[in-house]
């Protein structure tokens, strides 16, 4: 793979390490996902048998550099909205226990050039609120409910 | 003013009520700010004598519908970055005590049409991390440091 996992103590490597701590599940709710290193970490978890679910935005998933096609091709379940408004969340939940959320879209531009924040929260009140939102969206974006014009 | 403060129990009215609880200071770090109701709440606090400081993104502050000019005109201190990368934070700190952060840009489009999250946190560990980031940015974007080409 042309994109090795980041090492050292950069913000990206710390984020990747948090993700790779997943043992059972990884729920991703991401407006935009174009960072190859983060996609590689997600694929690695999928291959290890971690249950990965990914929700994304319909307008952004087809943009140049998007990793969504690659992740679908690898067998990861992806669902998207059907609205003109954005699915603008940017959070991940590891093992239904650790919430990773903030301003950061999972793009190379954001990681390299922007001023961003990422919160890592294990307080169950916050984790549950985001897990509930994830489950609502996952059901709402079930392909069985897609309508075609 | 053509944009009354929102009432009732919408997400926007709850956000406005949190802001209006400020008694001493309101620190705003906002990538994009075009929602007139939120601008009105910020102006109201400024008129009440609350110390308002606002950091924003240089590329987005001039876009159609931006409230930044109006807030500057009202006498509110505004600073912005000088980089091609985005100042992509979207957080507010009320009285150095309550952190309001998430995926939400303060735009009408985001409030009306997007799927978004806003976290309200009073845990001092999180509040301090964001307050420290605000102070760093406030100093870094001091107009005394601006360079003109």
Interface residues (C-beta under 8 A of the other chain):
Chain A: X31 X81 X83 X84 X85 X86 X87 X88 X89 X90 X91 X101 X102 X103 X104 X109 X110 X112 X113 X114 X115 X116 X117 X119 X123 X126 X130 X133 X137
Chain B: X31 X81 X83 X84 X85 X86 X87 X88 X89 X90 X91 X101 X102 X103 X104 X109 X110 X112 X113 X114 X115 X116 X117 X119 X123 X126 X130 X133 X137
